[in-house]
Amino acid sequence: MVPPVASRFVAGTTPAEALERARRLNERNVKAIVNLLGEHYDDRPPVAADVAEYRTLVEDIATSRLEACISVKPTQLGLGLGADVFRRELADVAAAAADHDVFCWIDMEDHTTTDATLEGFEEVARAHDGGVGVCLQANLKRTREDVERLADAPGKIRLVKGAYDEPASIAYRDHTEVNRAYEELLEYAFERYDGGIAVGSHDPAMIDRARSLHEEYGTDFEIQMLMGVREDAQYDLAEEYDVWQYVPYGGRWLSYFARRVAERKENALFAARAVLGR
Protein backbone atom coordinates (compact mmCIF):
# COMPACT_ATOMS: atom_id res chain seq x y z
CA MET A 1 0.00 0.00 0.00
CA VAL A 2 1.24 3.48 -0.92
CA PRO A 3 1.08 5.78 2.14
CA PRO A 4 -0.96 9.00 1.85
CA VAL A 5 2.19 11.15 1.70
CA ALA A 6 3.21 9.43 -1.57
CA SER A 7 -0.25 8.98 -3.11
CA ARG A 8 -0.10 12.40 -4.71
CA PHE A 9 2.63 11.15 -7.04
CA VAL A 10 1.97 7.38 -7.25
CA ALA A 11 -1.38 5.81 -8.18
CA GLY A 12 -0.96 2.72 -5.99
CA THR A 13 0.72 -0.64 -6.04
CA THR A 14 -1.67 -2.53 -8.34
CA PRO A 15 -2.74 -2.26 -11.99
CA ALA A 16 -6.34 -1.82 -10.84
CA GLU A 17 -5.40 1.32 -8.89
CA ALA A 18 -3.54 2.75 -11.87
CA LEU A 19 -6.47 2.09 -14.20
CA GLU A 20 -8.87 3.65 -11.71
CA ARG A 21 -6.64 6.74 -11.71
CA ALA A 22 -6.81 6.71 -15.51
CA ARG A 23 -10.58 6.50 -15.42
CA ARG A 24 -10.82 9.53 -13.11
CA LEU A 25 -8.43 11.47 -15.33
CA ASN A 26 -10.49 10.65 -18.40
CA GLU A 27 -13.49 12.20 -16.68
CA ARG A 28 -11.48 15.44 -16.62
CA ASN A 29 -10.50 15.03 -20.29
CA VAL A 30 -6.91 14.07 -19.38
CA LYS A 31 -5.40 10.85 -20.74
CA ALA A 32 -3.08 8.53 -18.83
CA ILE A 33 0.43 7.22 -19.49
CA VAL A 34 0.60 4.18 -17.21
CA ASN A 35 4.02 3.11 -15.99
CA LEU A 36 4.85 0.05 -13.90
CA LEU A 37 7.71 1.25 -11.71
CA GLY A 38 10.94 -0.67 -12.16
CA GLU A 39 14.47 -0.10 -13.48
CA HIS A 40 18.10 -1.24 -13.42
CA TYR A 41 17.35 -4.95 -13.29
CA ASP A 42 20.46 -7.14 -13.38
CA ASP A 43 18.81 -10.54 -13.67
CA ARG A 44 16.03 -12.03 -15.76
CA PRO A 45 13.17 -12.85 -13.33
CA PRO A 46 12.06 -9.22 -12.67
CA VAL A 47 12.37 -8.46 -16.40
CA ALA A 48 10.14 -11.39 -17.28
CA ALA A 49 7.65 -10.46 -14.54
CA ASP A 50 7.34 -6.85 -15.71
CA VAL A 51 7.01 -7.84 -19.36
CA ALA A 52 4.20 -10.23 -18.40
CA GLU A 53 2.48 -7.50 -16.40
CA TYR A 54 2.71 -5.04 -19.30
CA ARG A 55 1.17 -7.63 -21.63
CA THR A 56 -1.78 -7.97 -19.26
CA LEU A 57 -1.95 -4.22 -18.71
CA VAL A 58 -2.40 -3.35 -22.38
CA GLU A 59 -5.17 -5.91 -22.62
CA ASP A 60 -6.89 -4.38 -19.59
CA ILE A 61 -6.55 -0.87 -21.04
CA ALA A 62 -8.11 -1.99 -24.30
CA THR A 63 -10.90 -3.93 -22.62
CA SER A 64 -11.82 -1.04 -20.34
CA ARG A 65 -11.79 1.40 -23.29
CA LEU A 66 -9.73 3.90 -21.34
CA GLU A 67 -7.84 6.72 -23.01
CA ALA A 68 -4.51 5.43 -21.77
CA CYS A 69 -1.19 4.08 -22.97
CA ILE A 70 1.92 2.56 -21.37
CA SER A 71 5.49 3.70 -20.79
CA VAL A 72 8.48 1.39 -20.21
CA LYS A 73 12.10 1.89 -19.16
CA PRO A 74 14.95 0.22 -21.09
CA THR A 75 16.71 -1.08 -17.96
CA GLN A 76 13.35 -2.45 -16.83
CA LEU A 77 13.25 -4.50 -20.02
CA GLY A 78 16.71 -5.97 -19.54
CA LEU A 79 19.12 -3.45 -21.08
CA GLY A 80 21.50 -4.09 -18.18
CA LEU A 81 21.65 -7.71 -19.34
CA GLY A 82 22.50 -6.74 -22.90
CA ALA A 83 21.10 -4.77 -25.83
CA ASP A 84 19.85 -7.99 -27.42
CA VAL A 85 17.79 -8.80 -24.33
CA PHE A 86 16.31 -5.30 -24.31
CA ARG A 87 15.39 -5.38 -28.00
CA ARG A 88 13.75 -8.78 -27.63
CA GLU A 89 11.68 -7.79 -24.58
CA LEU A 90 10.79 -4.41 -26.08
CA ALA A 91 9.60 -6.13 -29.23
CA ASP A 92 7.42 -8.40 -27.09
CA VAL A 93 5.81 -5.50 -25.22
CA ALA A 94 5.41 -3.38 -28.37
CA ALA A 95 3.76 -6.27 -30.22
CA ALA A 96 1.32 -6.84 -27.37
CA ALA A 97 0.51 -3.13 -27.28
CA ALA A 98 0.00 -3.04 -31.06
CA ASP A 99 -2.28 -6.08 -30.91
CA HIS A 100 -4.56 -4.14 -28.56
CA ASP A 101 -4.13 -0.74 -30.26
CA VAL A 102 -2.45 0.72 -27.16
CA PHE A 103 0.39 3.20 -27.61
CA CYS A 104 3.77 2.37 -26.04
CA TRP A 105 6.25 5.01 -24.87
CA ILE A 106 9.92 4.26 -24.20
CA ASP A 107 11.38 6.38 -21.42
CA MET A 108 14.96 7.63 -21.69
CA GLU A 109 17.44 6.97 -18.91
CA ASP A 110 21.01 8.21 -18.44
CA HIS A 111 23.29 8.90 -21.43
CA THR A 112 24.88 5.43 -21.38
CA THR A 113 21.56 3.97 -22.56
CA THR A 114 20.76 6.48 -25.32
CA ASP A 115 22.13 4.63 -28.35
CA ALA A 116 20.53 1.30 -27.42
CA THR A 117 17.24 3.01 -26.59
CA LEU A 118 17.04 4.82 -29.93
CA GLU A 119 18.01 1.70 -31.86
CA GLY A 120 15.31 -0.26 -30.07
CA PHE A 121 12.76 2.47 -30.72
CA GLU A 122 13.49 2.67 -34.44
CA GLU A 123 13.29 -1.10 -34.76
CA VAL A 124 9.86 -1.46 -33.16
CA ALA A 125 8.53 1.79 -34.67
CA ARG A 126 9.25 0.57 -38.19
CA ALA A 127 7.97 -2.92 -37.38
CA HIS A 128 4.59 -1.53 -36.33
CA ASP A 129 4.47 1.56 -38.56
CA GLY A 130 4.34 3.79 -35.49
CA GLY A 131 2.44 3.05 -32.33
CA VAL A 132 5.49 3.75 -30.19
CA GLY A 133 7.30 6.85 -28.97
CA VAL A 134 10.62 7.69 -27.35
CA CYS A 135 11.78 10.34 -24.90
CA LEU A 136 14.60 12.75 -25.84
CA GLN A 137 16.42 14.98 -23.35
CA ALA A 138 17.26 18.57 -24.24
CA ASN A 139 20.17 18.76 -21.81
CA LEU A 140 22.20 16.28 -23.87
CA LYS A 141 24.27 18.02 -26.55
CA ARG A 142 23.63 15.16 -28.98
CA THR A 143 19.85 15.51 -28.94
CA ARG A 144 19.55 17.94 -31.88
CA GLU A 145 21.15 15.30 -34.10
CA ASP A 146 18.86 12.64 -32.65
CA VAL A 147 15.76 14.75 -33.36
CA GLU A 148 16.96 15.26 -36.93
CA ARG A 149 17.66 11.53 -37.27
CA LEU A 150 14.16 10.55 -36.11
CA ALA A 151 12.24 13.07 -38.23
CA ASP A 152 11.39 10.44 -40.83
CA ALA A 153 10.80 7.56 -38.43
CA PRO A 154 7.23 6.51 -37.63
CA GLY A 155 6.12 7.04 -34.07
CA LYS A 156 6.40 9.99 -31.70
CA ILE A 157 9.03 11.85 -29.72
CA ARG A 158 8.65 13.26 -26.21
CA LEU A 159 10.86 16.29 -25.54
CA VAL A 160 11.92 16.80 -21.91
CA LYS A 161 14.62 18.93 -20.32
CA GLY A 162 16.38 15.95 -18.74
CA ALA A 163 16.60 14.88 -15.10
CA TYR A 164 19.91 12.98 -14.99
CA ASP A 165 23.13 14.49 -13.63
CA GLU A 166 25.20 14.15 -16.79
CA PRO A 167 28.85 15.28 -17.24
CA ALA A 168 29.49 18.73 -18.74
CA SER A 169 31.39 17.17 -21.63
CA ILE A 170 28.16 15.78 -23.09
CA ALA A 171 25.41 17.85 -21.47
CA TYR A 172 24.32 21.40 -20.78
CA ARG A 173 24.33 21.95 -17.04
CA ASP A 174 23.20 25.57 -16.84
CA HIS A 175 19.42 26.07 -16.70
CA THR A 176 19.58 28.86 -19.27
CA GLU A 177 21.43 26.65 -21.73
CA VAL A 178 18.98 23.78 -21.20
CA ASN A 179 16.02 26.10 -21.77
CA ARG A 180 17.62 27.46 -24.95
CA ALA A 181 18.25 23.94 -26.22
CA TYR A 182 14.68 22.91 -25.42
CA GLU A 183 13.22 25.85 -27.33
CA GLU A 184 15.45 25.14 -30.32
CA LEU A 185 14.33 21.50 -30.34
CA LEU A 186 10.70 22.56 -30.20
CA GLU A 187 11.24 24.94 -33.11
CA TYR A 188 12.91 22.26 -35.22
CA ALA A 189 10.32 19.59 -34.42
CA PHE A 190 7.28 21.78 -35.06
CA GLU A 191 8.76 22.94 -38.35
CA ARG A 192 9.96 19.54 -39.63
CA TYR A 193 7.71 16.93 -38.03
CA ASP A 194 4.27 15.98 -39.25
CA GLY A 195 2.78 15.73 -35.76
CA GLY A 196 3.98 13.17 -33.27
CA ILE A 197 5.42 15.71 -30.81
CA ALA A 198 4.92 15.45 -27.06
CA VAL A 199 5.90 18.43 -24.93
CA GLY A 200 7.00 16.82 -21.68
CA SER A 201 7.35 19.85 -19.45
CA HIS A 202 5.74 21.62 -16.51
CA ASP A 203 7.40 24.90 -17.48
CA PRO A 204 4.68 27.39 -18.49
CA ALA A 205 7.14 29.19 -20.77
CA MET A 206 7.86 26.03 -22.77
CA ILE A 207 4.19 25.13 -23.01
CA ASP A 208 3.39 28.65 -24.22
CA ARG A 209 6.18 28.36 -26.79
CA ALA A 210 4.72 25.09 -28.04
CA ARG A 211 1.31 26.67 -28.32
CA SER A 212 2.77 29.53 -30.38
CA LEU A 213 4.61 27.11 -32.66
CA HIS A 214 1.40 25.11 -33.11
CA GLU A 215 -0.36 28.26 -34.26
CA GLU A 216 2.54 29.12 -36.58
CA TYR A 217 3.08 25.73 -38.20
CA GLY A 218 -0.21 23.92 -37.55
CA THR A 219 1.71 20.90 -36.23
CA ASP A 220 -0.24 18.61 -33.92
CA PHE A 221 1.21 18.08 -30.46
CA GLU A 222 0.34 16.87 -27.00
CA ILE A 223 1.31 18.01 -23.52
CA GLN A 224 2.61 15.52 -20.96
CA MET A 225 3.00 16.13 -17.24
CA LEU A 226 3.56 14.08 -14.11
CA MET A 227 0.94 12.94 -11.65
CA GLY A 228 0.88 15.30 -8.69
CA VAL A 229 2.56 18.26 -10.40
CA ARG A 230 0.55 21.30 -11.57
CA GLU A 231 -2.61 19.22 -11.91
CA ASP A 232 -4.90 22.25 -12.01
CA ALA A 233 -2.94 23.47 -15.02
CA GLN A 234 -3.31 20.05 -16.63
CA TYR A 235 -7.09 20.18 -16.31
CA ASP A 236 -7.19 23.74 -17.67
CA LEU A 237 -4.98 22.90 -20.64
CA ALA A 238 -7.07 19.80 -21.39
CA GLU A 239 -10.00 22.06 -22.25
CA GLU A 240 -8.10 23.07 -25.39
CA TYR A 241 -5.20 20.66 -25.94
CA ASP A 242 -4.39 16.95 -25.83
CA VAL A 243 -3.03 16.41 -22.30
CA TRP A 244 -1.54 13.22 -20.88
CA GLN A 245 -0.58 12.54 -17.27
CA TYR A 246 2.22 10.13 -16.36
CA VAL A 247 0.66 7.65 -13.90
CA PRO A 248 3.20 5.40 -12.11
CA TYR A 249 2.27 2.46 -9.93
CA GLY A 250 3.81 -0.61 -8.36
CA GLY A 251 5.65 -1.91 -5.35
CA ARG A 252 8.83 0.00 -6.22
CA TRP A 253 7.23 3.36 -5.45
CA LEU A 254 9.62 4.62 -2.76
CA SER A 255 12.58 5.63 -4.95
CA TYR A 256 10.26 7.28 -7.47
CA PHE A 257 8.55 9.26 -4.71
CA ALA A 258 11.92 10.34 -3.32
CA ARG A 259 12.94 11.71 -6.74
CA ARG A 260 9.74 13.70 -7.08
CA VAL A 261 10.19 15.24 -3.62
CA ALA A 262 13.81 16.16 -4.36
CA GLU A 263 13.02 17.78 -7.71
CA ARG A 264 10.94 20.75 -6.58
CA LYS A 265 10.74 22.83 -3.44
CA GLU A 266 6.94 22.74 -3.67
CA ASN A 267 6.99 18.92 -3.62
CA ALA A 268 9.24 18.86 -0.56
CA LEU A 269 6.95 21.29 1.26
CA PHE A 270 3.93 19.17 0.41
CA ALA A 271 5.61 16.04 1.76
CA ALA A 272 6.69 17.84 4.93
CA ARG A 273 3.18 19.15 5.58
CA ALA A 274 1.73 15.68 5.00
CA VAL A 275 4.14 14.08 7.45
CA LEU A 276 3.49 16.75 10.07
CA GLY A 277 -0.25 16.56 9.56
CA ARG A 278 -0.61 20.22 8.59
C-alpha positions in Angstrom: 0.0 0.0 0.0 1.2 3.5 -0.9 1.1 5.8 2.1 -1.0 9.0 1.9 2.2 11.2 1.7 3.2 9.4 -1.6 -0.3 9.0 -3.1 -0.1 12.4 -4.7 2.6 11.1 -7.0 2.0 7.4 -7.3 -1.4 5.8 -8.2 -1.0 2.7 -6.0 0.7 -0.6 -6.0 -1.7 -2.5 -8.3 -2.7 -2.3 -12.0 -6.3 -1.8 -10.8 -5.4 1.3 -8.9 -3.5 2.7 -11.9 -6.5 2.1 -14.2 -8.9 3.7 -11.7 -6.6 6.7 -11.7 -6.8 6.7 -15.5 -10.6 6.5 -15.4 -10.8 9.5 -13.1 -8.4 11.5 -15.3 -10.5 10.6 -18.4 -13.5 12.2 -16.7 -11.5 15.4 -16.6 -10.5 15.0 -20.3 -6.9 14.1 -19.4 -5.4 10.9 -20.7 -3.1 8.5 -18.8 0.4 7.2 -19.5 0.6 4.2 -17.2 4.0 3.1 -16.0 4.9 0.1 -13.9 7.7 1.3 -11.7 10.9 -0.7 -12.2 14.5 -0.1 -13.5 18.1 -1.2 -13.4 17.4 -5.0 -13.3 20.5 -7.1 -13.4 18.8 -10.5 -13.7 16.0 -12.0 -15.8 13.2 -12.9 -13.3 12.1 -9.2 -12.7 12.4 -8.5 -16.4 10.1 -11.4 -17.3 7.7 -10.5 -14.5 7.3 -6.9 -15.7 7.0 -7.8 -19.4 4.2 -10.2 -18.4 2.5 -7.5 -16.4 2.7 -5.0 -19.3 1.2 -7.6 -21.6 -1.8 -8.0 -19.3 -1.9 -4.2 -18.7 -2.4 -3.3 -22.4 -5.2 -5.9 -22.6 -6.9 -4.4 -19.6 -6.5 -0.9 -21.0 -8.1 -2.0 -24.3 -10.9 -3.9 -22.6 -11.8 -1.0 -20.3 -11.8 1.4 -23.3 -9.7 3.9 -21.3 -7.8 6.7 -23.0 -4.5 5.4 -21.8 -1.2 4.1 -23.0 1.9 2.6 -21.4 5.5 3.7 -20.8 8.5 1.4 -20.2 12.1 1.9 -19.2 15.0 0.2 -21.1 16.7 -1.1 -18.0 13.3 -2.5 -16.8 13.3 -4.5 -20.0 16.7 -6.0 -19.5 19.1 -3.5 -21.1 21.5 -4.1 -18.2 21.7 -7.7 -19.3 22.5 -6.7 -22.9 21.1 -4.8 -25.8 19.8 -8.0 -27.4 17.8 -8.8 -24.3 16.3 -5.3 -24.3 15.4 -5.4 -28.0 13.8 -8.8 -27.6 11.7 -7.8 -24.6 10.8 -4.4 -26.1 9.6 -6.1 -29.2 7.4 -8.4 -27.1 5.8 -5.5 -25.2 5.4 -3.4 -28.4 3.8 -6.3 -30.2 1.3 -6.8 -27.4 0.5 -3.1 -27.3 0.0 -3.0 -31.1 -2.3 -6.1 -30.9 -4.6 -4.1 -28.6 -4.1 -0.7 -30.3 -2.4 0.7 -27.2 0.4 3.2 -27.6 3.8 2.4 -26.0 6.2 5.0 -24.9 9.9 4.3 -24.2 11.4 6.4 -21.4 15.0 7.6 -21.7 17.4 7.0 -18.9 21.0 8.2 -18.4 23.3 8.9 -21.4 24.9 5.4 -21.4 21.6 4.0 -22.6 20.8 6.5 -25.3 22.1 4.6 -28.4 20.5 1.3 -27.4 17.2 3.0 -26.6 17.0 4.8 -29.9 18.0 1.7 -31.9 15.3 -0.3 -30.1 12.8 2.5 -30.7 13.5 2.7 -34.4 13.3 -1.1 -34.8 9.9 -1.5 -33.2 8.5 1.8 -34.7 9.2 0.6 -38.2 8.0 -2.9 -37.4 4.6 -1.5 -36.3 4.5 1.6 -38.6 4.3 3.8 -35.5 2.4 3.1 -32.3 5.5 3.8 -30.2 7.3 6.8 -29.0 10.6 7.7 -27.3 11.8 10.3 -24.9 14.6 12.7 -25.8 16.4 15.0 -23.3 17.3 18.6 -24.2 20.2 18.8 -21.8 22.2 16.3 -23.9 24.3 18.0 -26.6 23.6 15.2 -29.0 19.8 15.5 -28.9 19.5 17.9 -31.9 21.1 15.3 -34.1 18.9 12.6 -32.6 15.8 14.8 -33.4 17.0 15.3 -36.9 17.7 11.5 -37.3 14.2 10.6 -36.1 12.2 13.1 -38.2 11.4 10.4 -40.8 10.8 7.6 -38.4 7.2 6.5 -37.6 6.1 7.0 -34.1 6.4 10.0 -31.7 9.0 11.9 -29.7 8.6 13.3 -26.2 10.9 16.3 -25.5 11.9 16.8 -21.9 14.6 18.9 -20.3 16.4 15.9 -18.7 16.6 14.9 -15.1 19.9 13.0 -15.0 23.1 14.5 -13.6 25.2 14.1 -16.8 28.9 15.3 -17.2 29.5 18.7 -18.7 31.4 17.2 -21.6 28.2 15.8 -23.1 25.4 17.9 -21.5 24.3 21.4 -20.8 24.3 22.0 -17.0 23.2 25.6 -16.8 19.4 26.1 -16.7 19.6 28.9 -19.3 21.4 26.7 -21.7 19.0 23.8 -21.2 16.0 26.1 -21.8 17.6 27.5 -24.9 18.2 23.9 -26.2 14.7 22.9 -25.4 13.2 25.8 -27.3 15.5 25.1 -30.3 14.3 21.5 -30.3 10.7 22.6 -30.2 11.2 24.9 -33.1 12.9 22.3 -35.2 10.3 19.6 -34.4 7.3 21.8 -35.1 8.8 22.9 -38.3 10.0 19.5 -39.6 7.7 16.9 -38.0 4.3 16.0 -39.2 2.8 15.7 -35.8 4.0 13.2 -33.3 5.4 15.7 -30.8 4.9 15.4 -27.1 5.9 18.4 -24.9 7.0 16.8 -21.7 7.3 19.9 -19.5 5.7 21.6 -16.5 7.4 24.9 -17.5 4.7 27.4 -18.5 7.1 29.2 -20.8 7.9 26.0 -22.8 4.2 25.1 -23.0 3.4 28.7 -24.2 6.2 28.4 -26.8 4.7 25.1 -28.0 1.3 26.7 -28.3 2.8 29.5 -30.4 4.6 27.1 -32.7 1.4 25.1 -33.1 -0.4 28.3 -34.3 2.5 29.1 -36.6 3.1 25.7 -38.2 -0.2 23.9 -37.5 1.7 20.9 -36.2 -0.2 18.6 -33.9 1.2 18.1 -30.5 0.3 16.9 -27.0 1.3 18.0 -23.5 2.6 15.5 -21.0 3.0 16.1 -17.2 3.6 14.1 -14.1 0.9 12.9 -11.6 0.9 15.3 -8.7 2.6 18.3 -10.4 0.5 21.3 -11.6 -2.6 19.2 -11.9 -4.9 22.3 -12.0 -2.9 23.5 -15.0 -3.3 20.1 -16.6 -7.1 20.2 -16.3 -7.2 23.7 -17.7 -5.0 22.9 -20.6 -7.1 19.8 -21.4 -10.0 22.1 -22.3 -8.1 23.1 -25.4 -5.2 20.7 -25.9 -4.4 17.0 -25.8 -3.0 16.4 -22.3 -1.5 13.2 -20.9 -0.6 12.5 -17.3 2.2 10.1 -16.4 0.7 7.6 -13.9 3.2 5.4 -12.1 2.3 2.5 -9.9 3.8 -0.6 -8.4 5.7 -1.9 -5.3 8.8 0.0 -6.2 7.2 3.4 -5.5 9.6 4.6 -2.8 12.6 5.6 -5.0 10.3 7.3 -7.5 8.5 9.3 -4.7 11.9 10.3 -3.3 12.9 11.7 -6.7 9.7 13.7 -7.1 10.2 15.2 -3.6 13.8 16.2 -4.4 13.0 17.8 -7.7 10.9 20.8 -6.6 10.7 22.8 -3.4 6.9 22.7 -3.7 7.0 18.9 -3.6 9.2 18.9 -0.6 7.0 21.3 1.3 3.9 19.2 0.4 5.6 16.0 1.8 6.7 17.8 4.9 3.2 19.1 5.6 1.7 15.7 5.0 4.1 14.1 7.5 3.5 16.8 10.1 -0.2 16.6 9.6 -0.6 20.2 8.6 
